[in-house]
Each structure stands twice: as C-alpha cells, then as structure tokens.
Amino acid sequence: MRRRIQQLEFDFRRHGGKRKGAGRKPKNAEPGIPHRQRAMKKRGQPLLITVRLADGLPSLRRGGALKLVLAAISASSDRHGMRIIHYTVQSNHLHLLVEGDDRTCVARGMNALLSPLARALNKLWARRGKVFPERYHDEVISTPTQARNALRYVLQNGKKHGAVSPSSIDLCSSAPVFDGWMERPSIASIPTAPVVAAVAPASTWLLTTGWRRHGLLDLRELPRTKHAGRPRANPAQSSRGRAR
C-alpha cells in the first residue's frame, strides 16, 4: 500500500504543477482581476469596492435595473458585519464604500448583495448567465486623505463619466443624503423626489471625522485618480494640482 501511495504522489507531481498557459481563460476581451491574495485590512479601515457588469448588458442606471440595484443595496446595507456607507450606480459598474469587521464579513456581505441582485437582473432582462463575471476589486482606506478621496470618487463618479453635470448631484448615488458638502445641494428643483437606497451610518473614525481634516467636499470637485484610495494632495491646498 505504501508503494502505491508513493507512486500516486509521484505521478501527481510529474503531471501537475504550474505550466505556461494553464488555468481558466478570461471570457471577456480583457483579462479580469487576478485572483491574488487581498491586502490586509484592520477593523477601522473602510474599503472602496468596485463591481463590474458583464459586457453587453443594459445600463444599471435606467428603469427597472436601477430600482433592483437600489433595493439590493438597501437590503444588504448592514448584513453579516458589512455596512454599505455610500454607493454610486454607473451604467456598467458599481462603487461601494463599506465598513466591515474583517474580510470574512465583507465577503459574506458582498455575496448577500450580488447573488440575489444577479438573479433579479437576469429575470428582468430575460436572460441566463453571469451578471458580475469577475470578482470585485477593493482598496483598503487607511488615512484621512484616502478617505476623503474615496468619498469624492464615489459621490462624484457620475461626473467623471459625464453622466451628471458639474453643478448637480448624482441621483443614482448616495450623494443626496451625504452631509459633508460645503454647500447643501438643493433637491427642491428636482421634479420628483430622488429614490436613494438606505445606507448604514458610518462608524469608523476615518469616515466620520478623519476625512474632514482636509475640508468638506465641493460640489464641483471631481475625482482625480483612477483608484481613489491613493493619497493625493488636496486641490484647495495645491496650485499644482489645479493646473493638471
């Protein structure tokens, strides 16, 4: 018996192992997010999460799809130890600013959000197949500068993509309920009251107090980085930053 087990182990090592070109191939034209180990996260550190829609699907910002997304965010805003603090819904992706006790809680919370949402969207669009084919991307927020950049990136993301005018707020985000604007946006001019998903109140120091060290958000302030978690000088304090 021992010889046979050793032979099986030998055969496994001989025919297995890392090989050039091995592994599952990406279904889309571009490779997806590599399945590498995620960065370490402490309890008081929020996460900036990006979830991308499969290619060729209708926009998430329209009609029934938007209602389903907002309902799913509301239902999952505080589950399994993950809390959704802010969000933005774009045509083919979502950005979420979340707090979580640990990565296990975040993973469970994201599964509770995305699995029912994918089924509901497939039913709406009368289709089958994956709605969110790649695993979500996240960035750990660990400094007040990163926290402010992340808030700006999420709440102003519609302006980055040209979906919202510079002087308006994005009604497909949690911007209408954000209390950190320099000037409170006027909702009275909007014909119908915006439907905003119920989000959880922030509890970490970075998203309650820390980010305010660098000033409240200006309504006309746009995201300046591809990934909002990277530190960048406050544009109000850097003339070089305004020139770019």
C-alpha positions in Angstrom: 0.0 0.0 0.0 2.8 2.4 0.8 4.5 1.9 -2.6 1.2 2.6 -4.4 0.6 5.8 -2.4 4.1 7.0 -3.1 3.6 6.2 -6.8 0.4 8.2 -6.9 2.2 11.1 -5.3 5.0 10.8 -7.8 2.6 10.8 -10.8 0.7 13.8 -9.4 3.9 15.8 -9.1 5.1 14.7 -12.6 1.9 15.7 -14.4 0.8 18.7 -12.3 2.3 21.9 -11.2 2.4 25.4 -12.7 2.5 25.4 -16.5 2.7 28.2 -19.0 -0.8 29.0 -20.3 -2.6 26.9 -17.7 -5.7 28.0 -15.9 -9.1 29.3 -16.7 -9.1 31.8 -19.6 -11.0 35.1 -19.3 -14.3 35.2 -21.1 -14.2 38.9 -21.9 -11.8 40.5 -24.3 -9.7 41.9 -21.4 -8.3 39.8 -18.6 -10.2 40.0 -15.3 -9.0 40.9 -11.9 -6.2 38.4 -11.0 -7.1 36.1 -8.1 -4.3 37.2 -5.8 -4.5 37.5 -2.1 -6.2 40.7 -1.0 -4.4 43.3 1.1 -4.6 43.1 4.9 -7.4 45.1 6.5 -7.9 46.3 10.1 -11.3 46.7 11.6 -11.3 50.5 11.5 -10.3 50.6 7.8 -13.1 51.1 5.2 -12.9 49.5 1.8 -13.6 51.1 -1.6 -15.2 48.3 -3.7 -15.7 48.2 -7.5 -18.1 45.6 -9.1 -18.2 45.4 -12.9 -21.1 44.3 -15.0 -20.6 41.7 -17.8 -20.1 43.1 -21.3 -23.1 43.8 -23.5 -25.8 44.1 -20.8 -28.2 47.1 -20.4 -27.4 50.1 -18.2 -27.8 49.8 -14.5 -28.8 53.4 -14.3 -32.1 53.0 -16.1 -35.7 52.0 -15.1 -36.2 48.6 -13.5 -32.5 47.8 -13.3 -31.8 50.9 -11.1 -34.7 50.0 -8.8 -33.4 46.5 -8.4 -29.9 47.7 -7.6 -31.1 50.3 -5.0 -33.4 47.7 -3.4 -30.5 45.2 -3.2 -28.2 47.9 -1.6 -30.9 48.7 0.9 -31.4 45.1 1.8 -27.7 44.5 2.3 -26.6 47.8 3.8 -26.0 46.2 7.2 -25.6 42.4 7.0 -23.0 39.8 8.1 -20.9 42.5 9.7 -20.5 44.6 6.5 -22.1 48.1 6.3 -22.6 50.0 3.0 -21.9 53.6 3.8 -22.0 55.2 0.3 -22.6 54.0 -3.2 -22.8 55.0 -6.9 -24.5 53.2 -9.7 -22.9 53.7 -13.1 -24.0 52.1 -16.4 -21.7 49.1 -16.2 -20.3 49.1 -12.7 -20.9 49.9 -9.0 -18.7 51.6 -6.5 -19.3 51.0 -2.8 -17.7 52.5 0.3 -18.1 49.9 3.0 -17.1 49.2 6.6 -16.6 45.7 7.9 -15.3 43.9 10.9 -13.0 41.8 8.8 -12.6 40.4 5.3 -14.8 37.4 6.0 -17.7 39.7 6.9 -17.1 41.7 3.8 -17.0 38.6 1.6 -20.3 37.4 3.1 -21.9 40.8 2.8 -20.9 41.1 -0.8 -22.2 37.7 -1.6 -25.5 38.5 0.1 -25.7 41.7 -2.1 -24.6 40.4 -5.5 -26.1 36.9 -5.7 -29.8 37.9 -5.3 -29.1 41.0 -7.4 -27.7 39.0 -10.3 -30.8 36.6 -10.3 -33.1 39.6 -10.2 -31.4 41.3 -13.1 -31.4 38.2 -15.2 -35.1 37.8 -14.6 -35.7 41.4 -15.6 -33.6 41.1 -18.8 -35.0 37.6 -19.6 -31.5 36.0 -19.9 -29.2 33.5 -18.3 -25.6 33.7 -17.5 -23.3 35.6 -15.2 -24.1 39.2 -14.5 -20.9 40.0 -12.5 -18.3 37.7 -14.1 -15.3 38.9 -12.3 -14.7 39.1 -8.5 -15.0 42.6 -7.0 -11.9 44.8 -6.6 -11.3 46.6 -3.3 -8.9 49.1 -1.8 -8.1 49.5 1.8 -8.6 53.0 3.1 -6.2 53.8 5.9 -5.6 57.5 6.1 -7.8 60.7 6.2 -6.6 61.7 2.8 -7.5 58.4 1.3 -10.9 58.5 3.0 -11.7 62.0 1.5 -10.5 60.9 -1.9 -12.7 57.8 -1.7 -15.8 59.8 -0.7 -15.1 62.2 -3.6 -14.5 59.3 -6.0 -17.8 57.5 -5.1 -20.1 60.5 -4.8 -18.8 62.4 -7.8 -18.2 59.3 -10.1 -21.2 60.2 -12.3 -19.5 63.5 -13.3 -16.2 61.6 -14.0 -18.2 59.6 -16.6 -20.1 62.6 -18.0 -23.5 61.2 -16.7 -24.1 64.2 -14.4 -23.5 68.0 -14.9 -20.7 69.6 -12.8 -23.2 71.6 -10.7 -25.6 68.8 -10.0 -25.7 65.8 -7.7 -25.9 62.2 -8.9 -29.3 60.8 -8.1 -28.0 57.3 -8.8 -25.8 57.6 -5.8 -25.9 58.4 -2.1 -24.9 62.0 -2.7 -28.4 63.3 -1.8 -28.0 62.1 1.8 -24.3 63.0 2.2 -23.8 65.6 4.9 -20.3 66.6 4.1 -20.9 69.1 1.2 -19.6 72.7 1.5 -23.0 73.9 0.3 -26.1 71.7 0.8 -27.4 70.7 -2.7 -30.9 71.8 -3.4 -33.3 68.9 -4.1 -36.3 71.2 -4.4 -35.7 71.9 -8.1 -35.9 68.2 -9.0 -39.5 67.3 -10.2 -39.7 64.0 -8.4 -38.0 63.1 -5.1 -34.9 61.0 -5.7 -35.1 57.4 -4.7 -32.0 56.7 -2.6 -31.0 53.3 -1.2 -31.0 53.1 2.6 -27.3 53.1 3.7 -25.8 52.5 7.0 -24.3 55.3 9.1 -20.5 55.5 9.2 -18.9 54.3 12.4 -15.2 54.4 11.7 -13.1 57.4 12.6 -11.9 57.8 9.0 -15.4 58.2 7.5 -16.9 60.2 10.4 -14.2 62.6 11.5 -10.8 61.9 9.9 -11.6 62.8 6.3 -12.9 66.2 7.4 -9.4 67.3 8.4 -8.9 68.1 4.7 -12.1 70.1 4.2 -15.6 69.4 3.2 -16.4 68.3 -0.4 -17.1 70.9 -3.0 -20.0 70.0 -5.3 -17.8 70.9 -8.3 -14.9 68.9 -7.1 -14.2 65.9 -9.4 -12.3 62.6 -8.9 -8.7 63.0 -9.9 -7.4 59.4 -9.6 -8.3 56.1 -11.2 -8.2 54.5 -7.8 -9.4 56.9 -5.1 -7.6 55.1 -2.3 -4.2 56.5 -3.3 -3.2 59.7 -1.5 -3.4 62.9 -3.5 -2.8 66.5 -2.3 -6.0 68.5 -1.5 -6.7 70.6 -4.7 -7.7 73.5 -2.4 -4.1 73.5 -1.0 -2.1 72.7 -4.1 -2.0 75.0 -7.1 0.0 72.4 -9.0 -3.0 70.0 -8.6 -5.4 72.6 -10.0 -3.2 73.1 -13.1 -3.4 69.4 -14.2 
